[in-house]
Amino acid sequence: MNYEEMMRDMDNYPDTMTEGERSAKYFAGEKVDHQPFSIQSNEEAFANVFGYTTQQINENVEDMAAVLRMRKEQYGIGGIKVGLRLRTVGQAVGSKLFFPEIGVDSVHEFVLQSMDNWNQVISDDPYKNPLYKGMIERAKQLKDIFPDMGVSTVVAGPLTTAAAIRPIELMLRDTVKAPDRLKDLLKFCNYHSLAWADMFSKEFGKVSCWICDPVSCADILSARQYHQFSEPYLKELVDGLGETCGKKPGVHICGKTHNFWDFMLELNASGFSVDNSEDLAAANEKLGHKFLLMGNISPVDAMLNGTIDDVIDACKKALEKGSTTEKGYLLGTGCQVPIGTPRENFDAFMYAVRKYGRGAQLGHKPEGLRDA
Protein backbone atom coordinates (compact mmCIF):
# COMPACT_ATOMS: atom_id res chain seq x y z
CA MET A 1 0.00 0.00 0.00
CA ASN A 2 1.29 3.45 -0.85
CA TYR A 3 0.60 6.62 1.11
CA GLU A 4 -2.15 7.91 -1.18
CA GLU A 5 -4.01 4.59 -1.03
CA MET A 6 -3.74 4.55 2.76
CA MET A 7 -5.14 8.05 3.11
CA ARG A 8 -8.06 7.25 0.81
CA ASP A 9 -8.85 4.11 2.80
CA MET A 10 -8.61 6.03 6.10
CA ASP A 11 -11.72 7.98 5.04
CA ASN A 12 -13.62 4.73 5.61
CA TYR A 13 -12.72 4.78 9.31
CA PRO A 14 -13.56 8.21 10.72
CA ASP A 15 -13.51 9.07 14.41
CA THR A 16 -17.02 9.03 15.81
CA MET A 17 -16.07 9.88 19.41
CA THR A 18 -13.96 12.52 21.08
CA GLU A 19 -10.96 11.49 23.17
CA GLY A 20 -12.92 12.03 26.36
CA GLU A 21 -15.96 10.08 25.19
CA ARG A 22 -13.82 7.22 23.94
CA SER A 23 -11.86 6.94 27.17
CA ALA A 24 -14.93 7.11 29.42
CA LYS A 25 -16.86 4.48 27.47
CA TYR A 26 -13.87 2.19 26.99
CA PHE A 27 -13.02 2.04 30.68
CA ALA A 28 -16.72 1.56 31.48
CA GLY A 29 -16.58 -1.62 29.39
CA GLU A 30 -18.52 -0.27 26.42
CA LYS A 31 -17.57 -0.71 22.78
CA VAL A 32 -15.89 2.37 21.26
CA ASP A 33 -15.06 3.58 17.76
CA HIS A 34 -11.44 2.47 18.05
CA GLN A 35 -8.71 1.58 20.54
CA PRO A 36 -7.61 4.44 22.80
CA PHE A 37 -4.02 5.42 22.08
CA SER A 38 -1.08 7.42 23.38
CA ILE A 39 1.92 8.63 21.37
CA GLN A 40 4.45 9.35 24.11
CA SER A 41 5.85 12.86 24.60
CA ASN A 42 4.86 13.91 21.11
CA GLU A 43 4.90 17.73 21.33
CA GLU A 44 8.44 18.19 20.00
CA ALA A 45 7.95 15.69 17.17
CA PHE A 46 4.66 17.27 16.11
CA ALA A 47 6.26 20.72 16.32
CA ASN A 48 8.83 19.53 13.80
CA VAL A 49 6.10 18.20 11.50
CA PHE A 50 4.19 21.49 11.71
CA GLY A 51 7.26 23.66 11.01
CA TYR A 52 8.28 24.77 14.52
CA THR A 53 11.55 24.22 16.34
CA THR A 54 11.91 22.78 19.82
CA GLN A 55 13.27 26.11 20.96
CA GLN A 56 10.22 27.99 19.65
CA ILE A 57 7.64 25.90 21.47
CA ASN A 58 9.66 25.88 24.70
CA GLU A 59 10.21 29.63 24.75
CA ASN A 60 6.98 30.96 23.21
CA VAL A 61 3.58 30.00 24.60
CA GLU A 62 1.82 31.09 21.40
CA ASP A 63 3.99 28.76 19.32
CA MET A 64 3.23 25.86 21.65
CA ALA A 65 -0.46 26.74 21.44
CA ALA A 66 -0.27 26.66 17.65
CA VAL A 67 1.23 23.15 17.76
CA LEU A 68 -1.39 21.92 20.23
CA ARG A 69 -4.14 23.40 18.07
CA MET A 70 -2.91 21.71 14.88
CA ARG A 71 -2.33 18.43 16.70
CA LYS A 72 -5.93 18.50 17.89
CA GLU A 73 -7.38 19.50 14.52
CA GLN A 74 -5.35 17.07 12.40
CA TYR A 75 -4.93 14.08 14.71
CA GLY A 76 -7.62 14.42 17.36
CA ILE A 77 -5.03 14.54 20.14
CA GLY A 78 -5.77 17.07 22.88
CA GLY A 79 -4.42 17.77 26.32
CA ILE A 80 -1.97 20.16 27.95
CA LYS A 81 1.03 18.59 29.67
CA VAL A 82 3.45 20.70 31.68
CA GLY A 83 5.80 19.02 34.09
CA LEU A 84 9.25 18.12 35.33
CA ARG A 85 11.19 16.63 32.46
CA LEU A 86 14.16 14.37 33.08
CA ARG A 87 16.54 17.23 33.82
CA THR A 88 14.24 19.98 35.12
CA VAL A 89 15.03 19.50 38.81
CA GLY A 90 18.72 19.41 37.98
CA GLN A 91 18.37 22.75 36.23
CA ALA A 92 16.33 24.15 39.13
CA VAL A 93 19.05 23.39 41.69
CA GLY A 94 22.04 24.54 39.68
CA SER A 95 23.04 22.11 36.94
CA LYS A 96 23.69 23.94 33.66
CA LEU A 97 21.71 22.60 30.71
CA PHE A 98 22.20 22.96 26.97
CA PHE A 99 19.03 23.54 24.94
CA PRO A 100 19.49 22.97 21.20
CA GLU A 101 17.31 24.70 18.65
CA ILE A 102 15.96 21.31 17.62
CA GLY A 103 16.31 18.37 19.99
CA VAL A 104 16.23 17.48 23.67
CA ASP A 105 18.16 19.20 26.42
CA SER A 106 21.31 17.78 27.99
CA VAL A 107 23.38 18.54 31.08
CA HIS A 108 26.38 20.72 30.28
CA GLU A 109 27.66 20.99 33.87
CA PHE A 110 26.50 18.98 36.91
CA VAL A 111 25.99 20.94 40.11
CA LEU A 112 27.21 17.91 42.11
CA GLN A 113 30.17 16.92 39.99
CA SER A 114 31.88 16.99 43.37
CA MET A 115 30.25 17.19 46.77
CA ASP A 116 31.43 20.77 47.33
CA ASN A 117 27.95 22.13 46.57
CA TRP A 118 26.07 19.55 48.65
CA ASN A 119 24.75 21.94 51.31
CA GLN A 120 23.70 24.48 48.70
CA VAL A 121 21.78 21.91 46.66
CA ILE A 122 20.11 20.03 49.49
CA SER A 123 18.81 23.27 51.04
CA ASP A 124 16.98 24.41 47.89
CA ASP A 125 13.30 25.21 48.57
CA PRO A 126 11.19 24.09 45.59
CA TYR A 127 8.25 26.27 46.66
CA LYS A 128 10.38 29.37 46.09
CA ASN A 129 12.06 28.18 42.89
CA PRO A 130 11.53 30.65 40.00
CA LEU A 131 11.80 27.91 37.36
CA TYR A 132 8.80 26.04 38.78
CA LYS A 133 6.81 29.24 39.19
CA GLY A 134 7.41 30.06 35.54
CA MET A 135 6.24 26.61 34.49
CA ILE A 136 3.01 26.99 36.49
CA GLU A 137 2.41 30.31 34.77
CA ARG A 138 2.99 28.71 31.37
CA ALA A 139 0.45 25.99 32.16
CA LYS A 140 -2.09 28.64 33.23
CA GLN A 141 -1.58 30.54 29.97
CA LEU A 142 -2.12 27.40 27.90
CA LYS A 143 -5.24 26.54 29.91
CA ASP A 144 -6.59 30.04 29.26
CA ILE A 145 -6.08 29.47 25.53
CA PHE A 146 -7.63 25.98 25.62
CA PRO A 147 -10.19 26.00 28.47
CA ASP A 148 -11.75 22.74 27.28
CA MET A 149 -8.49 20.76 27.26
CA GLY A 150 -7.51 18.64 30.21
CA VAL A 151 -4.27 19.38 32.04
CA SER A 152 -1.77 16.76 33.20
CA THR A 153 1.77 16.69 34.50
CA VAL A 154 4.84 14.47 34.62
CA VAL A 155 7.83 13.98 36.91
CA ALA A 156 11.03 12.00 36.62
CA GLY A 157 11.76 9.05 38.87
CA PRO A 158 14.10 9.64 41.82
CA LEU A 159 17.20 8.04 40.28
CA THR A 160 16.58 9.75 36.95
CA THR A 161 16.11 13.10 38.67
CA ALA A 162 19.34 12.58 40.60
CA ALA A 163 21.17 11.79 37.35
CA ALA A 164 20.70 15.42 36.27
CA ILE A 165 22.24 16.64 39.53
CA ARG A 166 25.17 14.22 39.79
CA PRO A 167 26.75 12.27 36.88
CA ILE A 168 25.35 8.78 36.65
CA GLU A 169 28.79 7.14 36.72
CA LEU A 170 29.46 8.85 40.06
CA MET A 171 26.03 7.85 41.35
CA LEU A 172 26.76 4.23 40.52
CA ARG A 173 30.03 4.56 42.43
CA ASP A 174 28.07 6.13 45.30
CA THR A 175 25.97 2.97 45.59
CA VAL A 176 29.12 1.34 47.03
CA LYS A 177 31.23 4.18 48.47
CA ALA A 178 28.60 6.68 49.67
CA PRO A 179 25.23 4.87 49.88
CA ASP A 180 23.80 7.02 52.66
CA ARG A 181 24.65 10.23 50.84
CA LEU A 182 23.01 8.89 47.66
CA LYS A 183 19.87 7.95 49.61
CA ASP A 184 19.70 11.48 50.99
CA LEU A 185 19.90 12.79 47.42
CA LEU A 186 17.08 10.50 46.31
CA LYS A 187 14.88 11.70 49.18
CA PHE A 188 15.65 15.27 48.16
CA CYS A 189 14.68 14.50 44.55
CA ASN A 190 11.34 13.10 45.69
CA TYR A 191 10.81 16.20 47.82
CA HIS A 192 11.13 18.40 44.73
CA SER A 193 8.88 16.17 42.61
CA LEU A 194 6.17 16.03 45.27
CA ALA A 195 6.41 19.77 45.90
CA TRP A 196 5.90 20.35 42.17
CA ALA A 197 2.86 18.05 42.18
CA ASP A 198 1.50 19.93 45.20
CA MET A 199 1.89 23.31 43.49
CA PHE A 200 0.43 22.00 40.24
CA SER A 201 -2.59 20.29 41.79
CA LYS A 202 -3.38 23.34 43.92
CA GLU A 203 -3.65 25.31 40.69
CA PHE A 204 -5.47 22.75 38.51
CA GLY A 205 -7.18 20.33 40.91
CA LYS A 206 -6.97 16.55 40.54
CA VAL A 207 -4.56 15.83 37.70
CA SER A 208 -3.13 12.78 35.99
CA CYS A 209 0.61 12.31 36.44
CA TRP A 210 3.15 9.96 34.89
CA ILE A 211 6.57 9.09 36.24
CA CYS A 212 9.36 8.66 33.69
CA ASP A 213 12.33 6.78 35.14
CA PRO A 214 14.77 5.57 32.44
CA VAL A 215 17.64 5.10 34.91
CA SER A 216 15.71 2.46 36.89
CA CYS A 217 16.12 -0.30 34.35
CA ALA A 218 18.04 -3.57 34.28
CA ASP A 219 20.26 -2.21 31.49
CA ILE A 220 21.83 0.16 34.06
CA LEU A 221 21.18 -1.26 37.54
CA SER A 222 22.03 -4.58 39.10
CA ALA A 223 19.32 -6.29 41.11
CA ARG A 224 21.00 -5.14 44.33
CA GLN A 225 21.24 -1.54 43.18
CA TYR A 226 17.62 -1.56 42.04
CA HIS A 227 16.20 -2.97 45.26
CA GLN A 228 18.32 -0.72 47.47
CA PHE A 229 18.30 2.56 45.57
CA SER A 230 15.28 2.58 43.25
CA GLU A 231 12.56 0.40 44.73
CA PRO A 232 11.88 2.20 48.05
CA TYR A 233 12.13 5.70 46.60
CA LEU A 234 10.00 4.94 43.54
CA LYS A 235 7.35 3.51 45.86
CA GLU A 236 7.56 6.63 48.02
CA LEU A 237 7.08 8.81 44.95
CA VAL A 238 4.14 6.78 43.62
CA ASP A 239 2.36 6.87 46.98
CA GLY A 240 3.06 10.57 47.44
CA LEU A 241 1.80 11.51 43.98
CA GLY A 242 -1.37 9.49 44.45
CA GLU A 243 -2.12 11.41 47.62
CA THR A 244 -1.07 14.82 46.30
CA CYS A 245 -2.62 14.69 42.81
CA GLY A 246 -5.77 12.85 43.84
CA LYS A 247 -5.14 10.16 41.22
CA LYS A 248 -2.78 7.20 41.05
CA PRO A 249 0.20 7.96 38.79
CA GLY A 250 1.39 5.84 35.90
CA VAL A 251 4.99 4.64 35.53
CA HIS A 252 7.26 4.42 32.50
CA ILE A 253 10.72 2.86 32.66
CA CYS A 254 12.82 2.65 29.51
CA GLY A 255 14.71 -0.49 28.65
CA LYS A 256 14.57 -3.91 30.27
CA THR A 257 12.28 -4.16 33.29
CA HIS A 258 10.91 -7.71 33.44
CA ASN A 259 13.31 -8.64 36.25
CA PHE A 260 11.55 -6.02 38.39
CA TRP A 261 7.92 -6.76 37.50
CA ASP A 262 7.23 -8.55 40.78
CA PHE A 263 8.07 -5.33 42.57
CA MET A 264 6.00 -3.32 40.09
CA LEU A 265 2.96 -5.27 41.21
CA GLU A 266 3.41 -3.79 44.69
CA LEU A 267 3.20 -0.21 43.38
CA ASN A 268 -0.04 1.67 43.93
CA ALA A 269 0.09 2.92 40.35
CA SER A 270 -2.60 3.21 37.71
CA GLY A 271 -0.64 2.02 34.71
CA PHE A 272 2.65 0.85 33.29
CA SER A 273 4.15 1.91 29.98
CA VAL A 274 5.92 -1.01 28.33
CA ASP A 275 9.13 -0.18 26.48
CA ASN A 276 9.56 -1.77 23.06
CA SER A 277 12.53 -3.79 24.36
CA GLU A 278 10.09 -5.90 26.40
CA ASP A 279 7.48 -8.43 25.26
CA LEU A 280 4.02 -6.88 25.53
CA ALA A 281 2.35 -10.30 25.71
CA ALA A 282 4.47 -11.20 28.72
CA ALA A 283 3.69 -7.85 30.34
CA ASN A 284 -0.01 -8.42 29.71
CA GLU A 285 0.18 -11.84 31.38
CA LYS A 286 2.20 -10.60 34.37
CA LEU A 287 0.87 -7.06 34.93
CA GLY A 288 -2.37 -6.71 32.99
CA HIS A 289 -4.63 -7.78 35.83
CA LYS A 290 -3.47 -4.80 37.89
CA PHE A 291 -2.36 -2.04 35.52
CA LEU A 292 -3.51 -0.24 32.45
CA LEU A 293 -0.80 -1.00 29.90
CA MET A 294 0.38 1.24 27.09
CA GLY A 295 3.10 1.48 24.50
CA ASN A 296 5.51 -1.11 23.06
CA ILE A 297 5.74 0.19 19.45
CA SER A 298 9.36 1.04 18.62
CA PRO A 299 9.70 4.83 18.41
CA VAL A 300 12.90 4.53 16.35
CA ASP A 301 12.67 1.39 14.21
CA ALA A 302 8.98 1.86 13.37
CA MET A 303 8.00 5.50 13.86
CA LEU A 304 11.22 7.33 12.95
CA ASN A 305 12.93 5.04 10.46
CA GLY A 306 10.20 2.68 9.32
CA THR A 307 7.92 2.78 6.30
CA ILE A 308 4.18 3.26 6.63
CA ASP A 309 3.84 -0.52 6.30
CA ASP A 310 6.29 -0.99 9.17
CA VAL A 311 4.21 1.32 11.37
CA ILE A 312 0.95 -0.40 10.47
CA ASP A 313 2.45 -3.84 11.10
CA ALA A 314 3.86 -2.73 14.47
CA CYS A 315 0.45 -1.39 15.50
CA LYS A 316 -1.28 -4.62 14.51
CA LYS A 317 1.20 -6.71 16.50
CA ALA A 318 0.82 -4.47 19.56
CA LEU A 319 -2.97 -4.70 19.36
CA GLU A 320 -2.71 -8.48 19.08
CA LYS A 321 -0.66 -8.69 22.27
CA GLY A 322 -2.06 -5.83 24.34
CA SER A 323 -5.72 -5.32 23.54
CA THR A 324 -6.91 -8.14 25.80
CA THR A 325 -5.33 -6.54 28.89
CA GLU A 326 -7.83 -6.78 31.73
CA LYS A 327 -7.31 -3.20 32.94
CA GLY A 328 -7.10 -1.75 29.45
CA TYR A 329 -4.53 -0.99 26.78
CA LEU A 330 -3.50 2.24 25.08
CA LEU A 331 -1.88 1.60 21.71
CA GLY A 332 1.28 3.66 21.65
CA THR A 333 5.00 4.08 21.37
CA GLY A 334 7.35 2.37 23.81
CA CYS A 335 9.06 5.66 24.61
CA GLN A 336 9.18 9.28 23.45
CA VAL A 337 8.50 9.58 19.73
CA PRO A 338 11.62 11.13 18.17
CA ILE A 339 11.91 14.52 16.54
CA GLY A 340 12.14 13.89 12.80
CA THR A 341 9.38 11.28 12.74
CA PRO A 342 7.72 11.91 9.36
CA ARG A 343 4.11 13.01 9.03
CA GLU A 344 3.46 9.93 6.91
CA ASN A 345 4.26 7.67 9.85
CA PHE A 346 2.01 9.61 12.20
CA ASP A 347 -0.72 9.19 9.59
CA ALA A 348 0.05 5.48 9.33
CA PHE A 349 -0.30 5.14 13.11
CA MET A 350 -3.70 6.84 12.97
CA TYR A 351 -4.74 4.66 10.06
CA ALA A 352 -3.84 1.50 11.96
CA VAL A 353 -5.56 2.53 15.18
CA ARG A 354 -8.74 3.48 13.32
CA LYS A 355 -8.86 0.44 11.02
CA TYR A 356 -7.43 -2.40 13.08
CA GLY A 357 -8.44 -0.95 16.45
CA ARG A 358 -12.02 -0.43 15.26
CA GLY A 359 -14.74 -1.64 17.63
CA ALA A 360 -12.47 -1.85 20.67
CA GLN A 361 -13.75 -3.04 24.03
CA LEU A 362 -11.96 -3.42 27.35
CA GLY A 363 -10.32 -6.84 27.64
CA HIS A 364 -11.13 -7.93 24.06
CA LYS A 365 -9.45 -7.86 20.69
CA PRO A 366 -10.99 -5.07 18.60
CA GLU A 367 -13.33 -5.97 15.77
CA GLY A 368 -11.00 -4.47 13.19
CA LEU A 369 -8.20 -6.81 14.22
CA ARG A 370 -10.49 -9.83 14.27
CA ASP A 371 -11.82 -8.99 10.80
CA ALA A 372 -8.28 -8.60 9.48
N, C-alpha and C positions, 0 to 999 in steps of 0.2 A: 504494500500500500504506500502510495506517495502522500505528500503533505496535503495536496489539494483534495485528493479522494477522502482523506481522513476528515478534513474540515467539512466537506459536504455531508459525510455520513454523521458527523456530530450533530447536525441539525435535527436528526431523528431522535436525539436523546436530550431534550432541553431540561433545564432545572425546572421543577414545579414547586419547590419549597425554598424558603430562605434558609440560611445557615441555622438560625435560631429554631425555626420550625422543625428542620430536619433533626437537629440534635435532641430536642425535647421529645419528639415522637420516637426516635430510634431508641433512646434510653428508657422510654416507657414501654418498649417491646412492640411498638407498632411498625408496620412496613413503611418505608420511606422511598423517595424517588431514587436515591442512590446512596452508596456507602458514605458516611461522613469521612472527612479527610483532613490532613494537616501536613503542609509543606513547611518543614522546620526553618525558623529564623530566615524568612524569605524576603524581608524588606530590602536588603542590600542588592539581592539578585534581581528583584523586580525593578528596583531603581535603575539598574544597568540596562534592563530591557526597555524601560520607558525613557531612557536618555538622560538620566541623572547620575551624578557621581556619588560615591559613599560620603565624601566630604560635604556635598551639598545637602543631603538629607539629614546629616548629623548636626550641621551648623544652622540650617534654616528650616524653621517649622513649616513655612509655607511650601517648601519643596517636599518635605516629608508628607504633608497633607496632599499634595498633588499625586504622589506615588500611591498613597493609601486610597485615594479617590479612584484612580485608574485601575488599581488592583481589584477594588470592589466592583467597578463597572464591567471590567473585562473578564474577571475570573470568579466573581461572586465571593471573594474572600474579604471579610471585614475584620474589625477588631483593632484596638490600639494597645500596643505592648511597649511599656517603658519600664526598664528595670536595670539591675546590676549585671552587666555583662561579665565575662570571665576576668577582666582586669580592672573593673571599675573601682573596687575597694582599694586595690593597689594604688591606683591613681589618686584616690581620695586621701590616702595616708602618706603620700610622698614619692611613690615610684614615678619615674618619668616615662611617659608613653609616646610612641610614634604613631601618628595617624596619617596613613597614605591617602592620596586623593581618591584612589579606588582600591579597596581591599580592607582587611581587618587590622585592628590595632595590634601593636606588639610592645613589650616592655623594652625601653631603651636603657634604663638604669634602675636597678632594684634598690628600694629604700633600705632593705636589710641585707645588702650584699655582705656586710659584716654586722655584728651585733652592737655597733657603736650607737645606732639610732634607736635601740630597743625601747628605752623609756619614752622617747618622743612618739614613737608609733603606737605603743600600747596605751598611751594616755589620750589618744584622739577620741573626741566626742562626736559620734555620727550625727547626733541631733543638731549640732551646730555647723556641720560640714557644708560649705557653700556649693560643692558639686552636687550633693544630693538635693539641696534646695532648688537648684537650677533644673534638675531633672523632674522634680515634682511640678514646677512651673510649666515645663514643656508638656508634660502629660495633661495639665489643666488646659493649656492652649489647644491641644489636639482635641480634647473632649469638647471644648467650646465649638470647634469647627465641625465635629461629628457627634452631636449630642445623642444620636441613636446607636452609636457603636459601643460595644462593651469594652471595658478596660481591664487589662491583666498585667501581671508583672513577672519577673524572673530574677532568680539569684543564682550565684555559683555555689557549688558545694564547698565545704570548709577547706579541704586540701587544695582544690582548684583556686579558691580565693587566696589562700596562702602562697600559692605558686606565682602570684603577681606581686607579692611583697618580698619574698625571698626566693632565690633561684632554686629550681626543683632539685638540681643535683646536690645542693647544700641541704635542702630539706630531707632528702633521702639519707644523707650522712647524719643529719640530726636524729633520725629514727634510732640510731645506735649511740651516738656520742652526746646528744642533748635532748633526750626524749621528753623530759619535763618542760623544757623551754618550747619545744615544738607543740606540745599539748596546750600550753598557754596561748600560743599563737592561734591555734585552731579555735579555741574558745573565743578569742578576740574576733576572729573572722565571723563566727556565728553571731556574736554581739552586733556587729555591723549589719549583717544580713537581716537579722530580726528587727533591728532598729529601722532599717529601710522599710521592711514590710509593715511595721507599726505606723510609720509616717504615711506610707502609701494608702493603707487601708483606712486611716483616719480621714483622708481626703476623698476616697472613692468608695468606701464601704467594703462589703465582702467582695473579695477579688480572687480570681484563679491565679495560682503561682506555680511555676515549674522550677525545679532545681537542675542545673546543668553541672555535671561533675566529671569532666573527662579524665582528671588525674586519678580518680578512684577506680581504675580498671586493672585487670590482671596483666595487661601488657606493661604496666609500670610498677605495680605493687606486688610484693610477695603476699602469701596468705597471712603471715605474721604481721606485716606492715598494715595490711588492710584491716584486720580485726583489731589492731591496737590503735591505729591512727585515723582510720576512716569510719569504721562502723559506729562507734559511740557518738561521734560528732555529727555524722550524717543523720542518725536517729534523733539527736537533740534538735537539729535544724528542722527536720520533718515535723516533729511534734510541736515545736515552737511556731512554725509557719501555720500549721493547722489551727492552732489557738489564735494567733494574731490575725490571720486573714479571714477566718471564719469558714474556710474550706480546706480540705486536705490537699496538699500539693502533689504534683506529679514529679517523677524523677527520670532524668536522662543521664546515662553514663556511656561515653564513647568506648569503643573497643570491646574486648572480651570481658564478659561479666558472669558467665554461667557458673563459675566456681563460687560465686557469691550469692546465687539466687536463693539459697536457703535463708540467708540473712535478710534478703530483700522481702521475703514473706513476712518478716517481723515488723517491717516498716508500716506506719499508719498513713500510707500514701494512697492517692486516688488512682494513679496510673504509672506505667513504666514504658518508656520509649526504648525500643529494641534497635540497637545499632545493626547495620547491615553485615557486620562481621559475625553475628550470631544467627542461629537457626530460629526463625520465627515459629515454626511448628513446635520446636522444643520449648520455647518460651511460652507458647499457648498452653502446652500440656502442664508445665511446671507452675506458671504464674497466672494463667488466664482465669482461674476461679476466684482470684482476689483482686486483680488489677485490670483496669482498662489498659489495653495495649495499643501502641501506635508505632509507625515507622517501618524500618527494615529495607526499604528500597535504597540502593546505593546512590548517594548524592553525586559521586564522581563518575563511576563506571556507567551508570544509566543516565542520570540527569544532565551532567556536564558534558561527558564525552560520548554518550551513546546516540544511536539513531532514534527516530520516533518509534520504530519497531522494537528497539531495545527497551525503551521506556514502557511501552504497552505491555510487553512480555513480562517485565519486572513487576508491573502493577497486577497483572493476572496471577502471577505466582504468589505475590504477597496476599492477595485476596483469598487464594486457595488455602494458604496456611493460617491466616489470621482472622478471617471473617467469622469463624465459628467460636471465637473467644467468648466465654460466658459473660464477662463483664463489659464486652464491647471492644471494637477495633476501629481505629482511625487509620485509613490508608495513608501512608506518608513516607517521607525520606528518613533514613536511619540517622541522619545528623543534619547540620545546617546545609541548605542547598547553596552551592558555590556561586559567587559572582562570575558571570560569563556563561551561565546556563542559558542556552538559546531559547527564544520565545517558542520555537517549534516544539521543544521538549516539554515546556510548561503546557502547551496545547495538547500534546500527546498524553500527558498525565490526566488532564481534564477529560479528554476523550475516553480514556480507559476507565476512569472512575464513574463516568456517566453511563457508558455502555456495559461494561462488565460488572460494575457495582450496582447496576439497576435493580430495583426491588429489594433493597437490603433490609434485613431484620436482625435484631440482636440475637447472637448465638447461632445464626444460620448462614449458609452460603447464599449470596445474592442471586436473584433470578437470572440476571444477565450472565453470571459465571456458569450457572447450571445450564442455561440455554446454549452457551458457547461449547 
